[in-house]
Amino acid sequence: MTVPMKRSAVNEIMREGEAFMRSFGFILPPFSRWSPGEMQARKSEIEGITGAALGWDITDFGLGDFGRTGLFLFTVRNGRLADLRQGRGMLYAEKAMIARKDQVTPMHRHVLKAEDIINRGGGTLVVELFGDTDGRCDRDKGTRVATDGIWRTLPPGHRLTLAPGESVTLMPGDWHAFWGEGGDVFVAEVSTVNDDNTDNIFEDPAVTRFSGIEEDEAPLHLLVSDYAAWLR
């Protein structure tokens, strides 16, 4: 059963996350500052935002302990799966993320998405990697990834460490988990088109991509997962 996050906690994570990214000179786009009321008033003109699932995304993966298992994300840009299938158009996506110290994003793979995971600043980003066998995480199998364009063959369970400025390229089927070490990490993701509703396969079936919300106070900003209910 998915354990809901309190809206008050989500609001505070948003404030802290924006300030953390701003400390590295990264400024979120203007719509990030819109209130729910402003988004509702402008819903006829923001299909490019809502249809591409751009915006705030705070998750504890349904496990009820954001500090231990969770991730801060903001999707800055994203194409459409229809374009990806046709091989033309906007075939890319970009996310800004924060992996807190010792906060794990659980082991998962993607079906379609190839991605660069980049440490933009802060602590060390640790990426744990396994290979795939018939769609499952094979803990006896290693993988081959590129780090800043240099290919490396890694044994199963290798914990790749990325210092600020370093990156890894992951292909569909590369099982990976990651967390911050030594401090919180400002992470960028540059990828092919992203569909978080269908393209995240978690090793642990108890993990869910989106968290439910307990409405203990008004939202500061809408989450991507709020759009369907708030912007009908």
C-alpha positions in Angstrom: 0.0 0.0 0.0 1.3 3.4 -1.0 2.0 5.6 2.1 1.0 9.3 1.4 3.4 12.2 1.9 2.1 15.2 3.8 1.6 18.2 1.6 3.3 20.3 4.2 6.4 18.2 3.8 6.3 18.4 0.0 6.0 22.2 0.3 9.1 22.4 2.5 11.0 20.1 0.2 10.2 22.4 -2.7 11.5 25.5 -0.8 14.7 23.7 0.3 15.3 22.2 -3.2 14.9 25.4 -5.1 17.3 27.2 -2.7 19.8 24.4 -3.0 19.8 24.5 -6.8 19.9 28.3 -6.8 23.1 28.1 -4.8 24.8 26.5 -7.8 23.4 29.2 -10.1 20.6 27.1 -11.5 17.3 28.9 -11.9 14.1 27.1 -12.5 11.8 28.3 -15.3 9.1 31.0 -14.5 6.2 28.5 -14.3 7.9 26.8 -11.4 6.8 29.8 -9.2 3.1 29.8 -10.3 0.6 29.1 -7.6 -2.1 26.4 -8.1 -4.6 29.2 -8.7 -2.5 30.7 -11.5 -2.1 27.3 -13.2 -5.8 26.8 -13.0 -6.5 30.3 -14.5 -4.0 29.6 -17.3 -4.8 25.9 -18.0 -6.0 26.6 -21.5 -2.5 27.9 -22.5 -0.2 25.5 -20.7 -0.9 22.2 -22.4 2.8 22.3 -23.4 3.6 22.1 -19.7 0.9 19.7 -18.5 0.9 17.4 -21.6 4.7 16.9 -21.3 4.6 16.5 -17.5 6.9 19.4 -16.9 7.3 20.7 -13.4 7.7 19.6 -9.7 8.0 16.0 -8.8 8.7 14.9 -5.2 8.6 11.2 -4.4 9.3 8.9 -1.5 8.5 6.0 -3.9 5.5 5.1 -1.7 7.7 3.8 1.1 6.9 6.6 3.6 10.4 7.7 4.5 11.6 10.5 2.1 14.9 11.0 4.0 15.9 7.3 3.5 14.3 6.6 0.1 13.2 9.5 -2.1 14.1 12.0 -4.8 13.5 15.6 -5.7 12.9 16.2 -9.4 11.9 19.0 -11.7 11.3 18.2 -15.3 12.5 21.3 -17.3 11.7 20.0 -20.8 10.3 16.8 -22.4 9.3 15.6 -25.8 6.4 13.3 -26.7 6.5 9.5 -27.1 4.8 9.9 -30.5 7.9 11.9 -31.7 10.2 9.2 -30.3 8.3 6.5 -32.2 8.5 8.5 -35.4 12.2 9.3 -34.9 11.8 13.0 -35.5 10.8 16.1 -33.5 11.6 16.8 -29.8 13.3 13.5 -28.8 14.9 14.7 -25.6 14.2 15.6 -22.0 16.0 17.4 -19.1 15.5 17.1 -15.4 17.0 18.8 -12.4 17.2 16.5 -9.4 18.6 16.4 -5.8 19.9 13.2 -4.3 20.3 13.9 -0.6 23.1 12.4 1.4 22.4 8.6 1.9 18.9 9.0 0.3 18.4 6.1 -2.1 16.6 6.1 -5.4 15.7 2.4 -5.6 17.0 -0.1 -8.1 15.2 0.3 -11.4 15.6 0.2 -15.2 14.0 1.9 -18.1 12.4 0.3 -21.1 12.9 3.1 -23.7 14.9 5.9 -22.1 18.6 6.4 -22.5 20.0 9.0 -20.0 23.0 10.8 -18.9 23.2 11.3 -15.1 25.4 14.2 -14.3 26.8 15.4 -10.9 26.4 19.2 -11.1 27.7 19.9 -7.7 27.7 19.1 -4.0 28.8 15.7 -2.7 29.6 12.5 -4.6 26.9 10.7 -6.5 27.1 6.9 -6.1 25.5 4.8 -8.8 25.1 1.1 -8.1 24.8 -1.0 -11.3 23.7 -4.4 -12.4 23.0 -6.1 -15.7 19.6 -7.4 -17.1 18.4 -10.9 -17.9 15.0 -11.2 -19.4 13.8 -8.0 -17.9 14.9 -8.7 -14.4 17.8 -7.3 -12.3 20.5 -9.9 -12.6 22.7 -9.6 -9.5 25.3 -11.9 -11.0 25.7 -9.9 -14.1 27.7 -6.7 -14.7 27.2 -4.0 -17.3 29.0 -1.7 -19.7 28.5 2.0 -19.4 30.2 5.2 -20.6 31.5 7.7 -18.1 32.0 11.1 -19.9 32.4 9.2 -23.2 34.8 6.5 -21.9 33.4 3.0 -22.0 33.9 0.9 -18.9 33.0 -2.7 -18.3 31.8 -3.1 -14.7 31.3 -6.1 -12.4 27.8 -6.8 -10.9 27.0 -4.4 -8.1 29.8 -2.0 -8.9 29.3 1.3 -7.1 30.4 4.0 -9.6 31.3 7.3 -7.9 30.8 10.5 -9.7 32.4 13.7 -8.5 31.0 17.1 -9.5 31.3 17.5 -13.2 31.4 13.8 -13.9 28.6 11.8 -15.6 27.5 8.3 -16.6 25.4 7.3 -19.7 22.8 4.6 -19.0 21.0 2.6 -21.7 17.6 0.9 -21.5 18.1 -2.3 -19.4 20.9 -0.9 -17.2 19.7 -1.5 -13.6 20.7 1.3 -11.3 20.2 2.8 -7.9 21.8 6.0 -6.7 22.4 8.2 -3.7 24.4 11.1 -2.4 27.6 10.5 -0.4 29.4 13.1 1.7 26.6 15.6 1.1 23.5 16.4 -0.9 24.1 16.3 -4.7 22.7 18.5 -7.4 22.0 16.1 -10.3 21.1 16.7 -13.9 19.5 14.2 -16.2 19.6 14.6 -19.9 17.7 11.8 -21.8 15.5 10.7 -24.6 11.8 11.4 -24.1 10.7 10.6 -20.6 7.4 8.8 -19.5 7.4 8.3 -15.8 4.0 6.5 -15.9 5.2 3.6 -18.0 9.0 3.6 -18.3 10.2 2.9 -14.7 10.6 -0.8 -13.8 11.6 -1.3 -10.1 13.2 -4.4 -8.7 11.1 -4.2 -5.6 7.4 -4.5 -6.4 6.5 -2.5 -3.3 8.1 0.6 -4.9 5.8 3.0 -6.8 7.0 5.9 -8.9 4.6 8.5 -7.5 3.6 9.1 -3.9 0.1 9.8 -2.7 -0.5 13.1 -0.9 -2.2 13.8 2.4 -3.6 17.3 2.2 -2.7 18.8 5.6 -2.2 22.3 4.1 -2.6 24.0 0.7 0.0 23.3 -2.0 2.7 25.8 -2.6 3.0 24.6 -6.2 1.3 21.7 -8.1 3.2 18.5 -8.6 3.2 16.8 -12.0 1.1 14.1 -10.3 -1.5 16.8 -9.3 -2.3 18.0 -12.8 -5.0 15.5 -13.6 -7.0 16.3 -10.5 -6.4 20.0 -10.2 -6.5 21.0 -13.9 -9.4 19.1 -15.4 
